[in-house]
């Protein structure tokens, strides 16, 4: 305001250019910086909105290019392999003969594994085609739940139910499928991805906030001083300003001879309104005292920030061969004041590369439990080959019956998964319809990285998965190619903590079910031991599992069961009935699967290393030593996150783990109260809190928020599993606002953008999930 006031001559106390120049410099520098950042963000938005999609024109009966910004609900679009999905779509056609499609959803949930999507059978689709297709599709109202999307297709006979498996969400990438055709059900801001985008907020550093508060106080003092001065001016004018003569006649001179008296500029004429003159003097004093406001401090601070950022970008110990880009210059100095760190898991703490390390079969330990790069071979393309234990390789070649379990183990590792087969050089397109001629060019793509490690390890031992379809698996055992008929695949779920596959062995023609899962789950489902030797084998295997876990390896137990035809027929009938239920489908399927996954015979156990990023345990140890609290927010499974907590040394084996995995408000309140009763507040205990995503929305409610935060403050660390991008941002903003602490968030995927924006400092890493963060 001082620069503007200086434009009026009657308020001038100093030169107008002298007053307005510092103000213009400060405002211009801030405006240019903000304009640059807004233009950069606008260009990034335009790059996405201006992308082309293949949209079907019903009148011209052909596809044409349509901008993403123009896509509307009801459009029919075609997605090619390795293309990103521009909207939430219902899959109505696919190139896969079995009606499947595979999508990479890492930008949504942070998981780099592929998700299988299923084509729904639409009446008259084959006869009418897309040209005359008319569908009435009903779906949920737009919401941010990435794990649920229900709806139905209108059908005169019976409505066709839809679930998430029939949809592809915006931001996912089509893989292992030549093309799909989809009907847009959500577009623009109604898509799941946009519903999980909470938007950005203006970030200011702690120094800037302190400076603004200080300057505001100085400004208030300035107003008070100016007001007191204006009142004093008015009192002085009231006392002396009315009666001052305008002309003076000298004594002894002719009365006609008068000396005109010039009134100084600070003395007004008597006929002026003194209140108005005092009011004007308020602004005059404001201009005189405006040097109290430290304009130059802002300029000095901006220059200091530029120098600091330059040093950050030149620090080789900090970035190595990579490049540091500072997107927000105003918050760099807050790096030294962080109190809470929120980190993604996949691609941030870990490389998301599972390396098969060891296994236990028939009381014998094969491989090495040592973690790190010992015994690993890295190829030119960065792929890490698992180590090969020659003793296990010899056991597979032996005809001795004592090594029969080793052969069962390698078959289970090869078959009991959902890995898809592709070929090198044409990766991303499905080639499971034929057998590849060059076995060395086979590339596997899996829904889970540990499944991928199993299949890669089996290939190193001579058991190569050549082809997988819903009906069969073709495997090359050394020089013999065998085709296993797949009867049913029992998917993994968090309640059973295991998965199974039922196949017919091509040699014996017996029906066999192979099961893998957590050791606690498998051991509960084992048959009664037939002999002391079998009991001893289970005990030794469990000891091996515990030794694997102490080394930070992810452990799984593997078992099998020979099925009779009658038992299978009874199971498959109940399984199909549960699979078409509209309500509580997942629970019904899980219950049916549990009914057959019993009386198992243990084969052995495996140990897989989830490779951490270099130096992660040391960094986390240093952060804890500095009094910084570390939280992990991940969309991954609970078992995976807990295992990473051990391997990264966030907590040790003697740390008590507290679990919060409820699905309703009443259960969350009860569990929280029980944990609070057993945990004295006011100090940090040797315990870690593990929270599921379904509990987060209740814990962050006004009713439970304060108790939840109090419980978190008693734990060494907190791990939140299966959380959506919106939940990540809500957790960060809640802790920042409630505890008034300096927060930092680290992530490498588009699903981490929300929490990076909500934290005081957001660090985005260009990792395996892309460069969106």
TAJOUR-V499755 format. One record per backbone hydrogen bond with DSSP energy under -0.5 kcal/mol. NH is the residue of the N-H (numbers start at 1). CO is the residue of the C=O. If there is no record, write none. Layout:
# TAJOUR-V499755
nh co
NH CO
NH CO
This chain:
# TAJOUR-V499755
nh co
5 1
6 2
7 4
8 5
9 7
11 8
12 8
12 9
19 15
20 16
21 17
22 18
23 19
24 20
25 21
26 22
27 23
28 24
29 25
30 26
31 27
32 28
33 29
34 30
35 31
36 32
37 33
38 34
39 35
40 36
41 37
42 38
43 39
44 40
45 41
46 42
47 43
48 44
49 45
50 46
51 48
53 66
54 78
55 53
55 64
56 76
57 62
58 56
61 57
62 57
64 55
66 53
68 51
69 49
70 67
71 68
74 184
75 72
77 75
77 182
78 54
79 180
81 178
82 174
83 80
85 172
88 186
89 87
89 168
90 183
91 89
91 166
92 181
93 181
95 179
99 96
101 117
102 175
103 115
104 173
105 103
105 113
108 105
109 105
110 105
110 106
112 110
114 446
115 103
117 101
118 165
119 99
120 91
122 120
125 122
128 124
129 125
132 128
133 130
137 135
138 152
140 150
146 144
148 145
151 162
152 138
153 160
154 136
160 153
161 159
162 151
166 163
167 164
168 89
171 85
172 169
173 104
174 83
175 102
176 428
177 428
180 79
181 93
182 77
183 90
184 75
184 182
185 88
186 88
190 187
191 188
195 191
196 192
197 194
198 196
205 330
209 205
210 206
211 207
212 208
213 209
214 210
215 211
216 212
217 213
218 214
219 215
220 216
221 217
222 218
223 219
224 220
225 221
226 222
227 223
228 224
229 225
230 226
231 227
232 228
233 229
234 230
235 231
236 232
237 233
238 234
239 235
240 236
241 237
248 259
250 248
250 257
253 250
257 254
258 256
259 248
260 258
261 246
262 260
263 261
267 264
268 266
272 269
274 272
277 273
278 274
279 275
280 276
281 277
282 278
283 279
284 280
285 281
286 282
287 283
288 284
289 285
290 287
292 289
293 290
294 292
295 293
297 294
298 294
298 295
299 295
300 296
301 297
302 298
303 299
304 300
305 301
306 302
307 303
308 304
309 305
310 306
311 307
312 308
313 309
314 310
315 311
315 312
316 314
318 315
319 315
320 316
322 319
325 323
326 324
327 325
331 328
332 329
334 331
335 332
336 333
337 334
338 335
339 742
340 742
341 629
342 744
343 341
343 631
344 746
347 350
348 345
349 345
350 345
351 611
352 611
354 352
355 609
356 354
357 607
358 607
359 366
360 605
361 364
362 603
364 361
366 359
366 364
368 357
376 373
377 385
379 377
379 383
382 379
385 377
385 383
390 388
393 389
394 390
395 391
396 392
397 393
398 394
403 400
404 401
407 403
408 404
409 405
410 406
411 407
412 408
413 409
414 410
415 411
416 412
417 415
420 445
422 443
424 441
426 423
429 426
431 421
434 431
436 434
439 437
441 438
442 439
443 422
445 420
452 448
453 449
454 450
455 451
456 452
457 453
458 454
459 455
460 456
461 457
462 459
463 458
464 462
464 476
465 463
466 464
466 474
467 474
469 472
473 484
474 467
475 473
475 482
476 464
477 475
477 480
478 462
478 476
479 477
480 477
482 475
482 480
484 473
484 482
485 483
485 504
486 471
486 484
487 485
487 502
488 502
490 488
490 500
491 489
493 498
497 493
498 493
499 516
500 490
501 514
502 488
503 501
503 512
504 485
505 503
505 510
509 505
511 563
512 503
512 510
513 561
514 501
514 512
515 559
516 499
517 557
518 497
522 518
523 519
524 520
525 521
525 522
526 523
527 600
535 531
536 532
537 533
538 534
539 535
540 536
541 537
542 538
543 539
544 540
545 541
546 542
547 543
548 544
549 545
550 546
551 547
551 548
552 549
553 548
554 608
556 606
557 517
558 604
559 515
560 601
561 513
563 511
563 561
568 564
569 565
570 566
571 567
572 568
573 569
574 570
575 571
576 572
577 573
578 574
579 575
580 576
580 577
581 578
588 584
589 585
590 586
591 587
592 588
593 589
594 590
595 591
596 592
596 593
597 593
598 596
600 525
601 560
602 600
603 558
604 558
605 360
606 556
607 358
608 554
609 355
610 608
611 353
611 609
613 349
616 613
619 615
620 616
621 617
622 618
623 619
624 620
625 621
626 622
627 624
628 623
629 339
630 716
631 341
632 718
633 343
633 631
634 632
634 720
641 637
642 638
643 639
644 640
645 641
646 642
647 643
648 644
649 646
650 645
651 645
655 652
656 686
658 656
658 688
660 690
668 664
669 665
670 666
671 667
672 668
673 669
674 670
675 671
676 672
677 673
678 674
679 676
685 714
687 685
688 656
689 717
690 658
690 688
691 689
691 719
692 660
693 721
695 692
696 692
696 693
697 693
699 695
700 696
701 698
704 701
705 701
708 704
709 705
710 706
711 707
712 708
713 709
714 711
715 712
716 687
717 687
718 630
719 689
720 632
721 691
721 719
722 636
723 634
728 724
729 725
730 726
731 727
732 728
733 729
734 730
735 731
736 732
737 733
738 734
739 735
740 736
743 741
744 340
745 761
746 342
747 763
752 749
753 750
756 752
757 753
758 754
759 755
761 743
763 745
764 762
765 747
767 765
767 770
770 767
